[in-house]
């Protein structure tokens, strides 16, 4: 039941994000502590002249205690900054680079191994140069707050769920 609740929550988040409707709303909440709230606030977006046909968006995403976003993909490049909290992060597809808090601004970061979970803390940044897939979970007791910038083809959703095995 908890898994279904999380999947439904994510589908609502995806639908709201795809149509630019994810503002300061609670997208999902369940009475069980392991299925915490997930909210997405669209801070801004636009169609950059330097990248015709692409949409550049910036979100603040808040994961309540226990909230998780199972395997999903993003169709283009992204930058994720952890504003507060701790995220258990697993890259499942594409290249992911981790820059720890205090790194030089021009640091290239550590390339993360696929299917290996890492803890990403406040002040850390993840960079994805192209389309990618991942899993993100609030690993702490307090809210996890992310700033998420995406560059993706105009009209494509910012996030799509990956198929999960049924066995």
Secondary structure, DSSP 8 states (H G I E B T S, - for coil): -HHHHHHHHHHHHHHHHHTT--SSEEEE--SSTTS--EEEEEEEEE--GGGTTEEEEEEEEEE-TT-EEEEEEESSEEEEEEEESEEEEEEEES--EEE-TT--TT---EE--TT-EEEEETT-EEEESS-EEEEEEE-SSS-EEEEEEEEEETTS-S-EE------
